[in-house]
Amino acid sequence: MGDMDVICPVEIGKTKSYEVIPSVAGSSPHTPLDENKEIGAMGPEEVNVILKQLDSGVDKALQRAKVWSKYLKDIIYYIDKKAQLESEFSKNLIRLAQTAKPTLMEDAFLPLQSVYCTLLSQDTEYATNCQATQTLLQTQKFVRPLSSRRAEHDKIRKMVKETWSRELKKMHESISNLRKARSLYYNRKQEYEKAYELAMKTESEMLSQSGSSGSGTISSKVDKRKKMVEETMNRASEAEMMYKECILEANNRQQDLDKIKGDLLSKVYEQIFLCDSTIKSVTVEYFNLLHTVTAPLPLRFMTLCETSKLYEPASQYAEFVRRLPNTSNPQTAEPFAFEPYVPVFLILSDDRKPSVHSSASYSSEILSQEGSPLCYDIHSQGSQNVAMKEWQCTEIGSDSDSSQSPESSPPTSPRGPITLEATTTNSMEDLLQGYSEESECSQHTKSSKTTDSSGGNVKQHYHHHHHHHHHLHGECSRTFGVKLEDHVKLYNTDVPLIVKKCLSEIEKKGITIKGIYRVSGVKSKVESLCKQFEADPEGVDLTEQHPNVITSVLKMYLRQLPEPLLTFDAYSSFIQVAKRDMVGNLSKEQTVQKLDELIQKLPIANRKTTALIIWHLRQVSEEANENQMNASNLGIVFGPTLLRPLEGTASLSSLVDTPHQTRAVELLITYADQLFGEKMETVLTSTPDSSSGKEKLERVPSLKPSRRDQSSESAAPEDSSTPEQVFHLQLPPKKVSKKQSSKDSASPHRATSQKKAYN
């Protein structure tokens, strides 16, 4: 029963075989037979010798082989049945997700809609992978090889049992013949002794009666006795020879049986060894497949949890209301007026007898009265001026869960129905859309509202607007979503200002906070700080900000980089180094050397920024006793942020590589001193030629020369597989005045004139 106690350290009766395995809780292992002997310490020769010394050694071995076969049968049944249930569950889950997703995506501006759409996509992907994995387990990965080995095992076991039974039968026959020969030999000896005694007695009687008349008779009797003695002696000799032959045959049979016993025990041991090897290999493959399927789940759930925490209640409802069509001339409700009663017969008589006299004038007066219910009822087509306001009937929607189709209930918004192709746009780009598109972006948004109000090709119009939004976004943004090279050139610095300021402030007051970089900040404060950095990175003051807010902004900036800090080109190389290090194929020196080679290939801005961040994370990990964020935990947070593939973080390969991304960043933090030289310090320096006159945050290395030129490696999105898909931050668009617009247009020139010192 093997390693059962390793997983479930529960006390069970001492008769169970898995009691010999040490439990997780650290209880001392004990073996029922010998407490001082380690399990598996004996080799095949020692095992066979012990069993050979026992009379029932072969029976014990065959009994254990039969128990193994039954145990294996139970395991195969459990795994096969479990795989069937998992496959059925996966099919139902896929069917449920495919049914629910279109329903959830029918309308927009719903709370946490992107989170649940992402959840459905992840559930579908998980169910598909699970179904494929269970199919593999039912075929060549588990059930099939184990069943084949069990069949071979039973075949050899039955052959050994038949051979041993046949040899035992021969041995028993030899022993039986030996016993019969011995009994016959004893009987012949007894007959010989009796005949000899009678002959001697008869001969003595003849000597005593010699000379008498009956001496002749006695003489013939003596002769008969002697003849009988000879016959019994011959029969005893033959029985003795037969007895000796049976002894020799029994000894030979015993020797052959011992030899055959050793051979059969060797075959049983060989089968047990092969069966154990097979069950070991398939068990390792089984848990490896399960790990591959379930490993991304915790990170996905944590990502969805953190994203759900950032949602502000009623924000989507407010956005829906904000996007309702604006009425330039709002209608005011007219006051209700008294309407006199008009007899029906007057109008009916007037209709029957038309006249041009007073009755006609009275009738026309009545028909011209505004707001007459009778006029409205009878002459609904003729009366246009009615005092009572005719309220437009608006369809509110039924109380049932089924919603109307888009054809029968057109949306109120002039933009038409927005089809959510995927949830990839609900990220930091929504925040940038609301703030950094400025007047030009706003004008484009207003112009796009007038398109296709009749519900024509609205989906195509939405994609066109979304593409143009990205184009304007690249022109308007100055910090988030901007290439690292463009950002440092814009502000004439080696490292982005947001990185310098955030790292400096965190090291001042947040390096010992429990769960730093793992706990997210308040969403509203994070959005506000992002707006400040987007407007004026140089003038942001972080002294009053909570460290968790600062860390959230820093991680968001790194995630929003068009290319990760460690670049797409170096992704596979970093992952390969992490894989080889995890399996122990690389020594410490080889790992450092390969990482250093990869770092030197990074662009200069990426290398210097990576050096700052990795040294900062090294300082955080040194305070792990207080903040509980060692190098491994920091690797989990920054692994997918600094290191992600070109196809994005939502692919299956990226999810499988998540442990390797984590390991790569952990190695960078661990070997920071060897990869980036001496420890770097963050200092405040005043720049004389700065137009703002404010202090500049810089990070300068120590005086000792570094081993390499400020280079390091980082990892990708914060402990999440697909954070951009579900990160939904929205802010109202910023109103830009002409004065502010001119100020912003001149800011790149002002930023270029400011000097940054980074060594």
Secondary structure, 3 states (H helix, E strand, C coil): CCCHHHHCCCCCCCCCHHHHCCCCCCCCCCCCCCCCCCCCCCCHHHHHHHHHHCCCHHHHHHHHHHHHHHHHHHHHHHHHHHHHHHHHHHHHHHHHHHHHHHHHCCCCCCCCHHHHHHHHHHHHHHHHHHHHHHHHHHCCCCHHHHHHHHHHHHHHHHHHHHHHHHHHHHHHHHHHHHHHHHHHHHHHHHHHHHHHHHHHHHHHHHHHCCCCCCHHHHHHHHHHHHHHHHHHHHHHHHHHHHHHHHHHHHHHHHHHHHHHHHHHHHHHHHHHHHHHHHHHHHHHHHHHHHHHHHCHHHHHHHHHHHHHHCCCCCHHHHHHHHCCCCCCCCCCCCCCCCCCCCCHHHHHHHHHCCCCCHHHHHHHHHHHCCCCHHHHHHCCCCCCCCCCCCCCCCCCCCCCCCCCCCCCCCCCCCCCCCCCCCCCCCCHHHHHHHHCCHHHHHHHHHHHCCCCCCCCCHHHHHHHHHHHHHHHHHHHCCCCCCCHHHHHHHCCCCCCHHHHHHHHHHHHHCCCCCCCCCCCCCHHHHHHHHHHHHHCHHHCCCCCCCHHHHHHHHHHHHHCCCCCCCCCCCHHHHHHHHHHHHCCCCCHHHHHHHHHHHHHCCCHHHHHHHHHHHHHHHHHHHCHHHHCCCHHHHHHHHHHHHCCCCCCCCCHHHHHCHHHHHHHHHHHHHCHHHHHCCCEEEEEEECCCCCCCCEEEEEEECCCCCCCCCCCCCCECCCCCCHHHHCCCCCCCCCCCHHHHHHHHHHHHHHHHCCCCCC
